[in-house]
Amino acid sequence: MKGLTAVLAAALLVVPAGAAAPPFQTAAPTAYMVDLSSGAVLFAKDADRRMPPASMAKMMTTYLAFKLVSEGKFKLTDSFTVRPETWQKWHGPAAGSTMFLSPNETVKVDDLLHGIVTLSGNDACVVLAEGMLGSEEAFVARMNEEAKRIGLTNSHFGTSNGWPDEGRTYVTAKDLAALGMATLRDYPQLYKDFYGKTDFTWGKTMGGGAITQPNRNPLLGKVAGADGIKTGHTEEAGYGFTGSAEQNGRRLVMVVAGIDSFNGRIAESVKFMEWGFKAWEAKPLAPAGKLVGEARVQLGSSADVGLITQNAVAYSVPTGQSGTPKVSIVYQGPIKAPIAKGQHVADLVVKIDGLPDQVTPLLAEDAVSEAGFFGRAWAGLMSFF
C-alpha cells in the first residue's frame, strides 16, 4: 500500500494507548449509537434483536421515495389521487396516525412526504406507495430490495407504514441506524428539506379549520442540532425512536426501542443523545476528499485506484482520554475492474485498545475500466511468475 498521507502513515507506526468506554445506563431495552464522523459505535444494548419497528418503518418508505425522486422517476410536484378504498382503510381512530387525507383528493409528492416524515401518516404512506409503483405490495417489494442493497441484513418490511402485520415486518436497532445513516449519506439535501420540521398543516376539521400537527421527535427543541429522524409506537413495539443530531460538524445517530411510555421516550432519547456528545469527543484524522492511499486493481485499465474520504474523518475517544489510533486500510483485493468513481471499495479502520474498531468507508478516486484484450493477456501471463 502506497500513497498514505503523512498523518495516517504516522498513526500506523504507534502502539495504541488504552481507552475505557464511558458508562451509560438506559431504561430502554434496546439502544444503539453511532458517531458518523468516525464510524465508531459508542453504545450498543441488544442491538441485533429483531423487533417490530412500528412507524420507524416509514424511514424505509421515505428512503425509497427519495431514491425514485433523485433518479428522476418522479418530481416533488407530481400529484397522486387518494383512492376511496385507501381512504376507507386508513382513516378514523382505528387507523392510527393520519395526515387527514380525503377521498379523491389530489396531493403532491412533496406534501405526502411531509405527511409521512413529520406527521407519521399511515394514510400518506399507502397513497405514496400506490401512486409511485401502482400498489402497496409492489412498493414494499422495492423497499425490501433497497434494504438488502444498503446492507440491512436483519430486517424485512411487510407494509409501507409499519402497521402490525403478525411479525412479517421486523428490524434491528443496528439496521435502523444503518438506514438513517444511508439516508443522510445518499440524500443529504432531501433529508435537510424534509426532516426536522416542527409541525405540518394538512386537512380540515369538521368546522373547516386547518389541522396542524406537531412532529413527535423528542429531540427537537431539546438537543442542539437535532433534525431527525422518526418515532414509532404500537402496543406490541412500545415507544421507539431513531434520532440524529449534529453539533460542531459531528453527527450522531441513535436508536432506542421498547420504552413503556411517551414521556419515557422523551427522557431516554434526550439523555442518550446528550451523553453521546458530552461523554465522547472526535479528533480529526483526514479532511473530506483526501487521498489516503491506493488499492490494487485486477484486470483494469490501471493497476491501482486512489482511495479518498467522502467526508472529514475523525476518531472517537472518551472525553478527556488520550487513546492513540492505529490506522489501516482494509479491502478485499485486488479489486476487480470495472470500478466506478466514488464507489465504496475499501475501509479506513481505526483501532484503539479498549474500544471497538472504528470503520469509515473509502471511495474510488477515479473510475477504472476493464483492461483490453492485450492487457488481460499480459496480466494472465504475469500471473505465472
C-alpha positions as CSV (number, residue, x, y, z in Angstrom):
1,M,0.0,0.0,0.0
2,K,1.5,3.3,-1.0
3,G,0.3,6.9,-1.0
4,L,-0.8,7.2,2.6
5,T,-0.9,10.7,3.9
6,A,1.7,11.7,6.5
7,V,-0.9,11.8,9.3
8,L,-2.1,8.3,8.6
9,A,1.4,6.9,8.0
10,A,2.5,8.2,11.3
11,A,-0.5,6.7,13.0
12,L,0.4,3.3,11.6
13,L,3.7,3.4,13.5
14,V,2.5,4.0,17.0
15,V,1.3,1.5,19.6
16,P,-2.3,2.4,20.6
17,A,-2.7,3.6,24.2
18,G,-5.7,2.2,26.0
19,A,-9.0,3.9,26.5
20,A,-12.1,2.9,28.5
21,A,-15.6,3.5,27.2
22,P,-17.6,5.8,29.4
23,P,-20.5,4.1,31.2
24,F,-24.1,4.7,30.3
25,Q,-27.4,3.4,31.8
26,T,-30.7,3.5,30.0
27,A,-34.2,2.2,30.8
28,A,-34.6,1.4,27.1
29,P,-34.5,-2.4,26.4
30,T,-32.7,-1.7,23.1
31,A,-30.3,1.1,22.4
32,Y,-27.6,1.9,19.8
33,M,-25.5,4.9,18.9
34,V,-23.0,5.6,16.1
35,D,-20.7,8.6,15.5
36,L,-20.8,9.2,11.8
37,S,-17.6,11.3,11.9
38,S,-15.6,8.2,12.9
39,G,-17.8,5.2,12.3
40,A,-17.5,4.4,16.0
41,V,-20.2,2.5,17.8
42,L,-20.5,4.5,21.0
43,F,-23.1,2.3,22.7
44,A,-24.9,-1.0,21.9
45,K,-27.6,-2.7,24.0
46,D,-29.4,-5.7,22.4
47,A,-28.9,-4.0,19.1
48,D,-29.2,-7.2,17.0
49,R,-32.5,-8.3,18.4
50,R,-35.3,-8.5,15.9
51,M,-38.3,-6.2,16.8
52,P,-41.3,-4.6,15.2
53,P,-40.4,-1.1,14.1
54,A,-43.9,0.5,14.2
55,S,-43.7,3.8,12.4
56,M,-39.9,3.7,12.2
57,A,-40.5,1.5,9.1
58,K,-41.5,4.7,7.4
59,M,-37.8,5.6,7.2
60,M,-37.5,2.9,4.6
61,T,-40.6,4.2,2.7
62,T,-39.1,7.7,2.7
63,Y,-35.6,6.4,1.6
64,L,-37.2,4.6,-1.4
65,A,-39.2,7.7,-2.3
66,F,-36.1,9.9,-2.1
67,K,-34.3,7.4,-4.4
68,L,-37.1,7.5,-7.0
69,V,-37.2,11.3,-6.9
70,S,-33.4,11.6,-7.2
71,E,-33.4,9.2,-10.2
72,G,-35.9,11.5,-11.9
73,K,-38.7,8.8,-11.9
74,F,-40.9,11.3,-10.0
75,K,-40.9,15.0,-9.2
76,L,-41.8,16.5,-5.9
77,T,-44.5,18.4,-7.8
78,D,-46.1,15.3,-9.2
79,S,-49.6,14.6,-7.7
80,F,-51.4,11.4,-6.8
81,T,-55.1,10.9,-6.1
82,V,-56.4,9.4,-2.9
83,R,-58.3,6.3,-3.8
84,P,-61.6,6.0,-1.8
85,E,-60.7,2.4,-0.9
86,T,-57.4,3.6,0.6
87,W,-59.1,6.4,2.5
88,Q,-61.7,4.0,3.8
89,K,-59.0,1.7,5.3
90,W,-56.7,4.4,6.6
91,H,-59.0,7.0,8.3
92,G,-60.5,7.2,11.7
93,P,-59.1,6.4,15.2
94,A,-58.6,2.7,14.4
95,A,-56.2,3.6,11.6
96,G,-53.5,5.2,13.8
97,S,-51.5,8.3,12.9
98,T,-53.0,10.2,10.0
99,M,-52.3,13.1,7.6
100,F,-56.1,13.6,7.4
101,L,-56.3,13.0,3.6
102,S,-59.7,13.0,2.0
103,P,-61.1,10.6,-0.7
104,N,-60.4,11.6,-4.3
105,E,-58.1,14.4,-3.0
106,T,-55.1,15.2,-5.2
107,V,-51.9,15.5,-3.2
108,K,-48.3,16.4,-4.3
109,V,-45.4,14.1,-3.6
110,D,-43.9,16.9,-1.6
111,D,-46.9,17.1,0.7
112,L,-47.2,13.3,1.1
113,L,-43.5,13.2,2.2
114,H,-44.1,15.8,4.8
115,G,-47.2,13.9,5.9
116,I,-45.0,10.8,6.4
117,V,-41.9,12.4,7.9
118,T,-43.5,15.0,10.1
119,L,-47.0,13.6,10.8
120,S,-46.3,9.9,10.6
121,G,-49.4,9.5,8.4
122,N,-50.3,5.9,7.7
123,D,-52.6,7.1,5.0
124,A,-49.9,9.2,3.4
125,C,-47.6,6.1,3.1
126,V,-50.1,4.0,1.3
127,V,-51.2,6.8,-1.1
128,L,-47.5,7.5,-1.9
129,A,-46.8,3.8,-2.4
130,E,-49.8,3.3,-4.7
131,G,-49.1,6.4,-6.6
132,M,-45.4,5.6,-7.3
133,L,-45.5,1.9,-8.0
134,G,-49.1,1.0,-8.6
135,S,-49.8,-0.9,-5.4
136,E,-48.5,-1.0,-1.8
137,E,-47.4,-4.6,-2.4
138,A,-45.1,-3.5,-5.3
139,F,-43.7,-0.7,-3.3
140,V,-43.0,-2.9,-0.3
141,A,-41.2,-5.3,-2.6
142,R,-38.9,-2.5,-3.7
143,M,-38.4,-1.5,-0.1
144,N,-37.0,-4.9,0.7
145,E,-34.8,-4.8,-2.4
146,E,-33.4,-1.4,-1.3
147,A,-33.0,-2.6,2.3
148,K,-30.8,-5.5,1.1
149,R,-28.8,-3.3,-1.2
150,I,-27.9,-0.8,1.5
151,G,-26.9,-3.6,3.9
152,L,-29.9,-4.0,6.3
153,T,-29.0,-7.7,7.0
154,N,-31.6,-8.4,9.6
155,S,-34.8,-6.5,8.5
156,H,-37.9,-7.2,6.4
157,F,-40.8,-5.0,5.6
158,G,-44.4,-6.2,5.1
159,T,-46.1,-2.8,4.8
160,S,-45.2,0.7,3.8
161,N,-46.2,2.2,7.2
162,G,-45.1,-0.3,9.8
163,W,-48.7,-1.3,10.8
164,P,-48.7,-4.5,12.9
165,D,-48.7,-7.5,10.5
166,E,-48.2,-10.6,12.7
167,G,-44.4,-10.3,12.7
168,R,-43.7,-10.1,8.9
169,T,-42.2,-6.6,9.5
170,Y,-39.1,-6.6,11.7
171,V,-35.9,-4.7,12.1
172,T,-33.0,-4.3,14.5
173,A,-31.6,-1.2,16.2
174,K,-28.4,-1.7,14.2
175,D,-30.3,-1.8,10.9
176,L,-32.4,1.3,11.8
177,A,-29.2,3.2,12.5
178,A,-27.8,2.0,9.2
179,L,-30.9,3.1,7.4
180,G,-30.7,6.6,9.0
181,M,-27.0,6.8,8.0
182,A,-27.8,5.8,4.4
183,T,-30.4,8.5,4.2
184,L,-28.0,11.1,5.4
185,R,-25.3,9.9,3.1
186,D,-27.2,9.3,-0.1
187,Y,-29.8,12.1,0.0
188,P,-28.4,14.9,2.2
189,Q,-30.4,17.7,0.6
190,L,-33.7,15.8,0.7
191,Y,-33.0,14.9,4.3
192,K,-32.5,18.6,5.1
193,D,-35.6,19.6,3.2
194,F,-38.0,17.1,4.9
195,Y,-36.6,16.1,8.3
196,G,-36.6,18.3,11.3
197,K,-39.8,20.3,10.7
198,T,-41.6,21.1,14.0
199,D,-45.1,20.7,12.5
200,F,-47.1,20.5,9.3
201,T,-50.6,21.6,8.3
202,W,-52.9,19.4,6.2
203,G,-56.6,18.6,6.3
204,K,-59.7,20.3,7.7
205,T,-61.7,19.9,10.8
206,M,-65.5,19.3,10.7
207,G,-65.8,23.1,11.1
208,G,-63.5,23.8,8.2
209,G,-60.4,24.8,10.2
210,A,-56.9,23.8,9.2
211,I,-55.3,20.9,11.1
212,T,-51.8,21.5,12.3
213,Q,-50.0,18.6,13.9
214,P,-46.6,18.6,15.7
215,N,-43.6,16.4,15.0
216,R,-43.3,13.8,17.7
217,N,-39.5,13.9,17.5
218,P,-38.4,14.0,21.2
219,L,-35.2,15.8,20.5
220,L,-36.5,18.8,18.6
221,G,-36.1,22.0,20.7
222,K,-34.3,20.0,23.5
223,V,-31.0,19.0,21.9
224,A,-29.0,21.4,19.9
225,G,-28.6,20.4,16.2
226,A,-31.4,17.8,16.3
227,D,-33.0,17.3,12.9
228,G,-34.4,13.8,12.6
229,I,-35.4,11.1,12.2
230,K,-38.5,9.0,13.1
231,T,-40.6,7.9,16.1
232,G,-42.7,4.8,16.3
233,H,-45.3,3.3,18.7
234,T,-47.6,0.4,18.8
235,E,-48.7,-1.8,21.8
236,E,-46.5,-4.6,20.5
237,A,-43.4,-2.5,19.9
238,G,-43.6,0.0,22.7
239,Y,-42.2,3.5,22.2
240,G,-39.2,3.8,19.9
241,F,-37.1,6.5,18.2
242,T,-34.3,6.7,15.6
243,G,-32.8,10.1,16.0
244,S,-29.9,12.2,14.7
245,A,-28.3,15.5,15.6
246,E,-25.2,17.4,14.5
247,Q,-23.0,19.7,16.7
248,N,-19.8,21.4,15.5
249,G,-19.6,19.2,12.5
250,R,-20.0,16.0,14.5
251,R,-23.2,13.9,13.7
252,L,-24.6,11.1,15.9
253,V,-27.3,8.6,15.0
254,M,-29.1,6.9,17.9
255,V,-31.9,4.3,18.3
256,V,-33.9,3.5,21.4
257,A,-36.8,1.0,21.4
258,G,-39.2,-0.9,23.6
259,I,-39.8,2.0,26.1
260,D,-43.0,1.8,28.0
261,S,-44.3,5.4,27.8
262,F,-44.4,8.5,25.6
263,N,-42.6,10.6,28.3
264,G,-40.1,7.9,28.9
265,R,-39.2,8.0,25.2
266,I,-38.5,11.7,25.5
267,A,-36.4,11.4,28.6
268,E,-34.3,8.4,27.4
269,S,-33.8,10.0,23.9
270,V,-32.6,13.3,25.3
271,K,-30.4,11.7,27.9
272,F,-28.8,9.3,25.3
273,M,-28.0,12.0,22.7
274,E,-26.6,14.4,25.3
275,W,-24.4,11.6,26.6
276,G,-23.1,10.9,23.1
277,F,-22.0,14.5,22.6
278,K,-20.7,15.1,26.1
279,A,-19.0,11.8,27.0
280,W,-17.2,11.4,23.7
281,E,-15.2,13.6,21.5
282,A,-14.0,13.3,17.9
283,K,-10.4,14.0,17.0
284,P,-9.6,14.9,13.3
285,L,-7.8,12.4,11.1
286,A,-8.2,13.4,7.5
287,P,-10.3,16.1,5.6
288,A,-13.1,15.4,3.2
289,G,-11.9,14.3,-0.3
290,K,-8.4,13.5,1.0
291,L,-6.3,10.9,-0.9
292,V,-5.3,8.4,1.8
293,G,-3.9,5.5,-0.2
294,E,-4.2,3.2,-3.2
295,A,-5.7,-0.2,-3.8
296,R,-4.5,-2.8,-6.3
297,V,-6.9,-3.4,-9.3
298,Q,-7.4,-6.7,-11.1
299,L,-7.7,-6.7,-14.9
300,G,-8.2,-2.9,-15.0
301,S,-7.1,-0.2,-17.3
302,S,-5.0,1.0,-14.3
303,A,-3.1,-1.2,-11.9
304,D,-4.2,0.9,-8.9
305,V,-7.0,3.2,-7.8
306,G,-6.7,6.1,-5.4
307,L,-8.7,5.9,-2.2
308,I,-10.4,9.1,-0.9
309,T,-12.6,10.0,2.1
310,Q,-16.1,11.2,1.3
311,N,-16.5,13.3,4.4
312,A,-14.0,14.6,7.0
313,V,-12.7,11.6,9.0
314,A,-12.1,11.6,12.8
315,Y,-11.7,9.0,15.5
316,S,-13.8,9.0,18.7
317,V,-12.4,8.7,22.2
318,P,-14.0,9.2,25.6
319,T,-13.8,12.9,26.6
320,G,-10.6,13.7,28.4
321,Q,-8.9,10.4,27.4
322,S,-6.0,10.2,25.0
323,G,-6.2,6.9,23.2
324,T,-3.8,6.8,20.3
325,P,-5.1,5.4,17.0
326,K,-3.6,2.7,14.9
327,V,-4.9,3.2,11.4
328,S,-5.0,0.7,8.5
329,I,-6.7,0.4,5.1
330,V,-8.6,-2.8,4.5
331,Y,-10.1,-4.1,1.3
332,Q,-10.7,-7.5,-0.4
333,G,-8.2,-7.3,-3.2
334,P,-7.1,-6.9,-5.7
335,I,-10.3,-5.1,-6.6
336,K,-11.8,-6.4,-9.8
337,A,-12.5,-3.8,-12.6
338,P,-14.6,-2.1,-13.6
339,I,-14.8,0.4,-10.7
340,A,-17.0,3.5,-10.7
341,K,-15.7,6.8,-9.5
342,G,-17.0,7.3,-5.9
343,Q,-17.6,3.5,-5.4
344,H,-17.1,2.2,-1.9
345,V,-14.1,-0.1,-2.4
346,A,-12.2,-0.1,0.9
347,D,-12.4,0.9,4.6
348,L,-10.3,3.0,6.9
349,V,-10.1,1.1,10.2
350,V,-9.0,2.8,13.4
351,K,-8.0,0.6,16.4
352,I,-7.7,1.9,19.9
353,D,-7.1,-0.5,22.8
354,G,-10.2,-0.9,24.9
355,L,-12.6,0.3,22.2
356,P,-14.4,-1.3,19.2
357,D,-12.9,-0.8,15.8
358,Q,-14.0,2.4,14.1
359,V,-14.7,2.0,10.4
360,T,-15.0,4.7,7.7
361,P,-15.7,3.9,4.0
362,L,-13.1,4.9,1.4
363,L,-14.2,5.7,-2.2
364,A,-12.5,5.2,-5.5
365,E,-10.9,8.5,-6.6
366,D,-11.4,7.8,-10.3
367,A,-13.2,5.3,-12.5
368,V,-11.2,2.3,-13.7
369,S,-12.4,0.4,-16.8
370,E,-11.7,-3.2,-17.6
371,A,-8.4,-3.9,-19.4
372,G,-8.5,-4.5,-23.1
373,F,-7.6,-7.9,-24.7
374,F,-3.8,-7.3,-24.6
375,G,-4.0,-6.0,-21.0
376,R,-5.8,-9.1,-19.9
377,A,-3.4,-11.4,-21.8
378,W,-0.4,-9.7,-20.2
379,A,-2.0,-10.0,-16.7
380,G,-2.6,-13.7,-17.3
381,L,1.0,-14.2,-18.4
382,M,2.4,-12.3,-15.4
383,S,0.3,-14.4,-13.1
384,F,2.5,-17.4,-13.9
385,F,5.6,-15.6,-12.5
